């Protein structure tokens, strides 16, 4: 036995433990639908005791046309003595097996979608965290420039107080004109 077969065996065992007898029998019979199965192979495969066998017969085995269940007689094997009866899922059983498989697939897909959503939310939260850090860093980096601007404004204001008529204050308008403010304009704006 290699490692992969051991993993598969453990996975199958865990899967079977999680499913009840009804589901396991239904899926097993679905796998055997073309060849059919004997009642003895069903009993031995699931190690059925008398109570479980009685329950399986009651739930699965069709005994008359008015009360069709999931198993129906498929064929006889007359080449052996005593002759063997083979059973198979009817359309009702096949539909039940397909519905269960579809439901299991939908559950798996929805679990995968939930994981993607959680991962997406986590990535979004991380992105927001770093965006906040970047904003704070930008604010901190802007402080020296704000200090320089305040110093320039203070220097221009002191210069203009001493030279109230000077046309060059050292400050520029912020209206993209590139024009320098005159001292009378600076004194009006900052006093």
Helices and strands as residue ranges (DSSP letters): H 3-18, H 21-31, E 37-38, H 39-46, H 50-60, E 71-77, E 84-89, H 91-162, H 183-190
